[in-house]
Amino acid sequence: MPQFRLHSPKVLAVSMTGDAVKAKNGSMVAYDGEMAFKKMSGGGEGLRGMVTRRLTGEQMTVMEVKGHGTCYFADRASDINLVQLNGETLHVEASNLLCTDAGLRTGTSFTGLRGASQGNGLFTTTVEGSGQAALMSDGPAVVLRVAQGMPLQVDPGAYIAHQGNLQQHFQSGVNFRTFMGEGSGESFQIRFEGDGLVYVQPSERNTVGGEV
């Protein structure tokens, strides 16, 4: 199984002994040893995945990297966060997914209005199985735990990913003060309930549901 480690906060090092990983296309910055690179269509999910991603608008261009040695990945000086999966599902924005163990399965899932508020469409990427994944964030990611009876509200522009037994709801924060220009400017939020982890970044994307 590939061994993931952070060479620095912004560079991922993956050691392989004949193993393979799937990484964002063009994210390799250096390698030692013998490596082979192959571009994969449909997020590496084959023809069905390519069709699904075209229909949903959740585009993800990846490459397979296989060989013996260490490969280094980075993208736009983004901070990198490692996530260990043990048979569960990680929901992540495609633009925030840097690299996964090739044995992990990727797909798409419906997010409803949450995705629309981000300008990312109605679907998001799922990563399932056992292995490691590397996420990117604009600044050091914050990992927040959600517990029963303690829901969490997250700005859609700061959301990166979540895992665990969580239910998400899209809610509007628009009120009279917002229309009068006295509100916080946070017009929409994602409400998470249940038990799990939510990853957010300290920088917001431009979203459809920005300031009213």
C-alpha positions in Angstrom: 0.0 0.0 0.0 1.4 3.5 -0.8 2.7 5.4 2.1 1.6 9.0 2.4 3.4 11.7 4.3 3.8 15.4 4.3 7.2 16.5 3.1 6.2 20.0 4.0 2.8 21.6 4.7 2.4 22.2 1.0 4.1 19.1 -0.5 2.8 15.5 -0.4 5.4 12.7 -0.6 4.1 9.2 -1.5 6.4 6.2 -1.3 5.5 3.3 -3.6 6.8 -0.2 -4.1 5.0 -1.2 -7.2 1.8 0.4 -5.9 -0.3 3.1 -7.6 -2.1 6.3 -6.6 -4.6 8.6 -8.4 -3.6 12.2 -8.3 -4.8 15.5 -9.8 -3.6 15.8 -13.3 -0.4 17.9 -13.5 0.2 17.9 -9.7 3.5 15.9 -9.8 6.4 18.2 -9.0 9.3 15.7 -8.6 10.0 12.0 -8.2 12.8 9.5 -7.6 13.0 5.9 -8.8 11.0 4.6 -11.7 7.5 6.0 -12.2 4.9 5.7 -14.9 2.1 8.3 -15.5 -1.2 7.7 -17.2 -4.0 10.2 -17.7 -7.4 8.8 -16.6 -10.8 10.0 -17.9 -13.9 10.4 -15.8 -12.1 10.9 -12.5 -10.5 7.5 -13.0 -13.9 5.8 -12.9 -14.0 4.6 -16.5 -16.6 5.3 -19.1 -19.5 5.3 -16.7 -17.7 7.7 -14.5 -16.9 10.0 -17.4 -20.5 10.1 -18.5 -21.7 10.6 -14.9 -19.3 13.5 -14.3 -20.3 15.2 -17.6 -23.9 15.0 -16.7 -23.4 16.2 -13.1 -20.8 18.9 -13.8 -18.5 17.5 -11.1 -15.4 17.4 -13.2 -12.2 15.8 -12.0 -9.1 15.2 -14.2 -6.7 12.7 -12.6 -3.7 10.6 -13.5 -2.5 7.3 -12.3 1.0 7.2 -10.9 2.6 3.7 -10.5 6.1 2.6 -9.7 9.0 2.2 -7.3 10.3 5.2 -5.4 8.8 8.4 -4.0 6.6 10.9 -5.9 6.0 14.4 -4.7 2.7 16.3 -5.4 1.7 19.9 -4.9 -0.8 22.3 -6.5 -0.8 26.1 -6.4 1.0 26.2 -3.0 -2.1 24.8 -1.3 -1.9 23.4 2.2 -2.3 19.6 2.3 -4.2 17.5 4.8 -4.1 13.7 5.1 -7.2 11.7 5.7 -7.2 8.0 6.7 -10.3 6.0 5.6 -11.2 2.7 7.2 -14.1 1.5 5.1 -16.1 4.8 5.4 -17.0 7.5 2.8 -15.4 10.8 2.4 -17.4 13.6 0.7 -15.1 16.2 -0.8 -15.2 19.0 -3.4 -13.4 17.8 -6.5 -11.2 20.9 -6.6 -9.9 20.1 -3.1 -8.9 16.5 -3.8 -5.2 16.1 -4.6 -4.4 12.4 -4.3 -5.8 9.0 -3.2 -4.7 5.5 -2.8 -5.6 3.8 -6.2 -7.5 1.2 -4.2 -10.0 3.8 -3.0 -13.2 4.1 -5.1 -14.3 7.5 -6.3 -17.8 8.6 -7.5 -20.3 11.4 -7.2 -23.2 12.1 -4.9 -26.1 14.5 -4.8 -25.7 17.6 -2.6 -28.8 19.6 -3.5 -28.8 23.3 -2.9 -25.5 23.2 -0.9 -23.6 22.6 -4.1 -25.6 25.2 -6.0 -24.8 27.8 -3.3 -21.0 27.2 -3.9 -21.3 27.5 -7.6 -20.1 23.9 -7.8 -23.3 22.3 -9.1 -25.6 19.8 -7.4 -23.1 17.0 -6.9 -19.8 16.4 -5.1 -17.1 13.7 -5.2 -17.1 10.7 -2.9 -14.1 8.6 -1.9 -14.8 5.1 -0.4 -12.8 2.2 1.0 -9.7 1.8 3.1 -6.6 3.9 2.5 -5.4 7.4 2.5 -6.5 10.6 0.7 -4.8 14.0 0.5 -7.0 17.1 0.6 -6.0 20.6 -0.4 -7.1 23.8 1.3 -6.4 27.5 0.9 -4.6 27.9 4.2 -4.3 25.4 7.0 -7.5 23.3 7.2 -9.6 23.3 10.4 -11.1 19.9 11.4 -14.3 20.3 13.4 -16.1 17.4 15.1 -19.9 17.2 15.0 -21.5 15.2 17.8 -25.1 14.2 18.6 -27.0 17.2 19.8 -24.2 19.6 18.8 -24.9 20.6 15.2 -22.4 22.7 13.2 -23.1 25.5 10.7 -20.5 26.0 8.0 -20.1 28.7 5.3 -20.4 27.0 1.9 -17.4 28.9 0.6 -15.2 27.5 3.4 -16.4 23.9 3.2 -13.9 21.3 1.9 -15.1 17.8 2.9 -16.8 15.7 5.6 -16.8 12.1 6.8 -18.8 10.1 9.2 -22.5 9.6 9.9 -23.6 13.1 9.1 -26.7 14.6 7.6 -26.4 18.0 5.9 -29.0 20.6 5.4 -28.9 23.9 3.4 -30.3 26.8 5.3 -30.7 30.5 4.5 -29.5 33.2 6.9 -31.3 36.0 5.0 -33.3 38.2 7.3 -34.5 41.8 7.4 -31.1 43.1 8.7 -29.4 41.5 5.7 -31.6 43.3 3.3 -30.9 46.6 5.2 -27.2 46.0 4.8 -26.7 45.4 8.5 -26.4 41.6 8.4 -23.2 39.5 8.7 -23.1 38.9 4.9 -23.3 35.1 5.5 -26.5 34.5 3.6 -26.4 30.7 3.4 -25.0 28.0 5.6 -24.6 24.2 5.6 -26.0 22.6 8.8 -24.4 19.3 9.8 -26.0 17.0 12.3 -24.9 13.5 13.5 -21.5 12.2 14.3 -18.4 12.9 12.2 -15.8 15.4 11.0 -16.0 18.5 8.8 -13.0 20.0 7.1 -13.1 23.8 6.4 -10.5 26.2 5.1 -9.7 29.7 6.4 -10.5 31.3 3.0 -13.9 31.5 1.3 -14.6 30.7 -2.3 -16.8 33.1 -4.3 -20.2 31.6 -4.0 -23.6 32.1 -5.5 -25.0 32.6 -2.0 -22.6 35.4 -1.0 -23.6 38.7 0.4 -27.1 39.8 -0.6 
